[in-house]
Amino acid sequence: MAVAKRTKEICAALDSMYGTEIRTFLEYEEPWQLLFSTIMSAQCTDERVNKVSKVLYKKYDSLQTFSDCDLSELENDIRSTGFFRSKAKNIKACATELLTRFGGEVPSDIDLLVTLPGVGRKTANVIRGNIFGIDSIVVDTHVKRVSRRLGLTKEEDPEKIEYDLMKKLPKDRWILWNLQIISFGREICTARSPKCGDCPLYNYCIEKK
């Protein structure tokens, strides 16, 4: 009961800070666009991805155009997102597989999503939560760091952290946790020099400075 009460208090504090609106930081119109933007977001800021995707999805306006594109040209188009060669290769291959295996539709099943090039559990859960409204936990660097600092997991492996959070958080909090903790991790509980003096969750932190 003490753990449940503590978790409830943390969630209430996050609600006060960030509200409870479900949203995504990446801009998109079609499900496949969110998929490709999430692939591009690895080791890159959402702001940069949104800047690139605004132009990219006008040039490549369908899965077919991505599938048929010149790989080196696509690499150049997304160069500023970093790791552009592997990202471009995965996006092009992913477009082809969505067309050939799934009739141009992005699947909702996580076991199918992770078979797509460049798609791991993190990306799959972004799609499941934002496109299909399926309660999912996305473990990015912020969720990993903050969840550990708040004592909700001791794990290092993202998949194990995901399962720990699924056990400790109410299911209807999973998507909100992703959104709130990402904002909290960017603004206050940063990797280096966290703003502990301004932190409303300071009393719940097990790594107090």
C-alpha positions as CSV (number, residue, x, y, z in Angstrom):
1,M,0.0,0.0,0.0
2,A,2.9,2.4,0.8
3,V,4.3,1.9,-2.7
4,A,0.9,2.4,-4.3
5,K,0.3,5.6,-2.3
6,R,3.8,6.9,-3.1
7,T,3.2,6.3,-6.8
8,K,-0.2,7.9,-6.7
9,E,1.4,11.0,-5.1
10,I,4.1,11.2,-7.8
11,C,1.5,10.9,-10.6
12,A,-0.7,13.6,-9.0
13,A,2.3,16.0,-8.8
14,L,3.1,15.3,-12.5
15,D,-0.5,16.0,-13.4
16,S,-0.3,19.4,-11.7
17,M,2.8,20.2,-13.6
18,Y,2.0,18.9,-17.1
19,G,-1.8,18.2,-17.2
20,T,-3.3,15.0,-18.5
21,E,-3.6,15.7,-22.2
22,I,-2.4,12.9,-24.5
23,R,-0.2,14.3,-27.2
24,T,2.9,13.6,-29.1
25,F,6.0,15.7,-29.5
26,L,6.5,14.6,-33.1
27,E,4.4,16.2,-35.8
28,Y,2.7,13.9,-38.3
29,E,-0.5,13.4,-40.3
30,E,-0.3,9.7,-41.2
31,P,0.6,6.7,-39.0
32,W,3.6,5.8,-41.2
33,Q,4.9,9.3,-40.8
34,L,4.9,9.0,-37.0
35,L,6.7,5.6,-37.5
36,F,9.4,7.1,-39.7
37,S,9.8,10.2,-37.5
38,T,10.2,8.0,-34.4
39,I,12.9,6.1,-36.3
40,M,14.6,9.4,-37.1
41,S,14.3,10.6,-33.5
42,A,16.9,8.1,-32.2
43,Q,19.8,10.2,-30.8
44,C,18.1,13.3,-32.2
45,T,15.9,16.0,-30.8
46,D,12.2,16.0,-31.6
47,E,12.6,19.6,-32.7
48,R,15.2,18.7,-35.3
49,V,13.1,15.7,-36.5
50,N,10.0,18.0,-36.9
51,K,12.1,20.5,-38.9
52,V,13.3,17.7,-41.2
53,S,10.0,15.9,-41.5
54,K,8.1,19.1,-42.5
55,V,10.1,19.1,-45.8
56,L,10.5,15.3,-46.0
57,Y,6.9,14.4,-46.1
58,K,6.1,16.9,-48.8
59,K,8.9,15.4,-51.0
60,Y,8.0,11.8,-50.2
61,D,4.2,11.9,-49.8
62,S,3.5,8.2,-49.7
63,L,4.9,4.9,-48.7
64,Q,5.4,4.1,-52.3
65,T,7.6,7.2,-52.9
66,F,9.8,6.2,-49.9
67,S,10.0,2.6,-51.2
68,D,11.0,3.8,-54.6
69,C,13.4,6.5,-53.5
70,D,17.1,6.7,-54.2
71,L,18.8,5.7,-51.0
72,S,21.6,8.1,-51.2
73,E,19.2,11.0,-51.8
74,L,17.1,10.0,-48.8
75,E,20.3,9.8,-46.7
76,N,21.1,13.4,-47.7
77,D,17.5,14.5,-46.9
78,I,17.7,13.3,-43.3
79,R,21.5,13.8,-42.8
80,S,20.9,16.4,-40.0
81,T,19.2,13.8,-37.8
82,G,22.4,11.8,-37.3
83,F,23.1,8.2,-38.1
84,F,21.4,9.0,-41.4
85,R,22.7,6.0,-43.4
86,S,21.1,3.4,-41.1
87,K,18.0,5.5,-40.6
88,A,17.5,6.0,-44.3
89,K,18.1,2.3,-45.0
90,N,15.6,1.3,-42.4
91,I,12.9,3.9,-43.5
92,K,13.1,2.8,-47.1
93,A,13.0,-0.9,-46.2
94,C,10.2,-0.3,-43.7
95,A,8.1,1.4,-46.4
96,T,8.6,-1.5,-48.7
97,E,7.6,-4.0,-46.0
98,L,4.5,-2.0,-45.0
99,L,3.4,-2.1,-48.6
100,T,4.2,-5.8,-49.3
101,R,3.4,-7.4,-46.0
102,F,0.7,-5.1,-44.5
103,G,-1.1,-3.6,-47.4
104,G,0.2,-0.1,-46.7
105,E,-1.2,-0.1,-43.1
106,V,0.9,0.2,-39.9
107,P,0.1,-2.8,-37.7
108,S,-0.9,-2.4,-34.1
109,D,0.5,-5.7,-32.8
110,I,3.8,-5.2,-31.1
111,D,5.1,-8.6,-32.3
112,L,4.5,-7.5,-35.8
113,L,5.8,-4.0,-35.4
114,V,9.2,-5.1,-34.1
115,T,9.7,-7.2,-37.2
116,L,9.9,-4.0,-39.3
117,P,13.4,-2.6,-40.0
118,G,14.5,-0.1,-37.4
119,V,11.6,-0.8,-35.1
120,G,12.3,-1.9,-31.5
121,R,9.9,-2.0,-28.5
122,K,10.4,1.8,-27.9
123,T,9.3,2.8,-31.4
124,A,6.6,0.1,-31.4
125,N,5.1,1.4,-28.1
126,V,5.1,5.0,-29.5
127,I,3.0,3.8,-32.4
128,R,0.7,1.7,-30.2
129,G,0.1,4.5,-27.7
130,N,-0.3,7.4,-30.1
131,I,-1.9,5.8,-33.2
132,F,-4.0,3.1,-31.7
133,G,-4.6,4.3,-28.1
134,I,-3.2,1.1,-26.7
135,D,-1.8,1.6,-23.2
136,S,2.0,1.3,-23.7
137,I,5.1,2.4,-21.9
138,V,7.9,4.0,-23.9
139,V,11.3,3.7,-22.3
140,D,13.5,6.4,-23.7
141,T,16.6,7.9,-21.9
142,H,14.4,10.2,-19.8
143,V,11.9,7.6,-18.7
144,K,14.8,5.3,-17.8
145,R,16.8,7.9,-15.8
146,V,13.8,9.4,-14.0
147,S,12.1,6.1,-13.2
148,R,15.3,4.9,-11.6
149,R,15.8,8.1,-9.6
150,L,12.2,7.8,-8.3
151,G,12.8,4.2,-7.2
152,L,10.3,2.6,-9.6
153,T,12.9,0.3,-11.1
154,K,16.5,-0.7,-10.5
155,E,16.9,-2.2,-13.9
156,E,19.2,-0.9,-16.7
157,D,17.7,-2.9,-19.6
158,P,14.8,-0.9,-21.3
159,E,12.6,-3.9,-21.7
160,K,13.0,-4.9,-18.0
161,I,12.2,-1.3,-17.0
162,E,9.1,-1.4,-19.2
163,Y,7.9,-4.4,-17.3
164,D,8.7,-2.9,-13.9
165,L,6.7,0.2,-14.7
166,M,3.8,-1.9,-16.0
167,K,3.6,-3.6,-12.6
168,K,3.8,-0.4,-10.6
169,L,1.8,2.1,-12.6
170,P,-2.0,1.9,-13.2
171,K,-2.6,1.0,-16.8
172,D,-4.4,4.2,-17.6
173,R,-1.2,6.1,-16.5
174,W,1.2,4.4,-19.0
175,I,0.9,6.8,-21.9
176,L,0.8,9.8,-19.6
177,W,3.9,8.6,-17.8
178,N,5.8,8.6,-21.1
179,L,4.7,12.2,-21.9
180,Q,5.1,13.7,-18.4
181,I,8.5,12.1,-17.6
182,I,10.0,13.1,-21.0
183,S,9.0,16.7,-20.2
184,F,10.2,16.4,-16.6
185,G,13.5,14.8,-17.7
186,R,14.2,17.6,-20.2
187,E,13.2,20.5,-17.9
188,I,14.2,19.5,-14.4
189,C,15.5,16.0,-13.9
190,T,18.3,16.3,-16.5
191,A,21.0,13.8,-16.9
192,R,23.7,16.2,-15.8
193,S,23.2,18.9,-13.2
194,P,19.5,18.1,-12.4
195,K,17.6,21.1,-10.9
196,C,17.0,19.4,-7.5
197,G,16.3,22.7,-5.8
198,D,13.3,23.3,-8.1
199,C,12.1,19.7,-8.2
200,P,8.6,19.1,-6.9
201,L,9.4,15.3,-6.7
202,Y,12.6,15.8,-4.7
203,N,11.2,14.0,-1.6
204,Y,10.5,10.9,-3.7
205,C,14.0,10.8,-5.2
206,I,16.4,8.0,-4.1
207,E,19.4,9.8,-5.6
208,K,19.0,13.2,-3.9
209,K,21.9,15.6,-4.5
